[in-house]
Amino acid sequence: MKRPNVSRRGFVRVCGAAALAGAASGRLVEPSFALTDAPRLKLVDKAGEPIKAGVLEVNANYIFHYPYVSTPCLLLRLDAATPRNVERTNADKAPYTWPGGVGKDGAVVAYSAICAHLLSYDSKHASFLTFHKGRSVLSERERMITCCAHASSYDPANGGDVVSGPAEFPLAAVQLEYDSDNDEVTAVGLIGSVLFDKFFDAYRADLNAEFGRGAYRELLQDRTTVAPIADYSKAVVGC
């Protein structure tokens, strides 16, 4: 696997000014939305039917893409409700708020499946960034997302915060909108630090080969398909 270029060119696109203003005034820090053109995408199954939050398997790894055709995300239904309005700091040291899980049980969360350290990611060939219910060799804590490429671990119930390893800031979180009337979920934005420009630079050759030259930068429209990680990736790397 190609080791990514870790220069800071094109590192993040983050709306940190609003978050800093809120922090200075003593008000709740608003989510730091990372893309102004982030689409609204209904989460659907392979048949095109909307995913029901209540039927997601607890503590199982699901993959979908957001906001680009090439950028993978983890969808999880944890075994307990998450805290609400968790304050975090992005790569530029700007504060933001992760609003917490959605669903009737408040336990459905989603994160970019691109590691905040050296951009290892979940692909059709191999998935390095996955959730583990029990302890892994990388952390003494249970229920963590671990990156088996370079040994970082993150807490999905706490805004993707770094628990151990070389990563210095949380995973980017997908902002989810929940419709309690029909138990459906829509991805509506990204919160925190996104690394898409660096990701595209690092894996351009691989992404061109898979999606067509430059097509990996296309934004998805209307819907995005959710699949169990074992159905998506040929190898789910454990550690």
Protein Blocks (a to p, Z undefined) as FASTA:
>chain_A
ZZddfbfehkbacdfklmmmmmmnopacddddfbfkbccdddddfkopacdfklpcghia
cddddfbfklccdddddfbdcdehiacddfkopacddebjedjkopaccddfbdfklopa
cdfkbcfbdcdfbacfkbcbehiacdfknopacdfknoopafbdjbfbdcddddddddfk
nopacdfbdehjdfklmmmmmmmmmmmmmnoghklmpccehiacdddfklmpmbdcdZZ
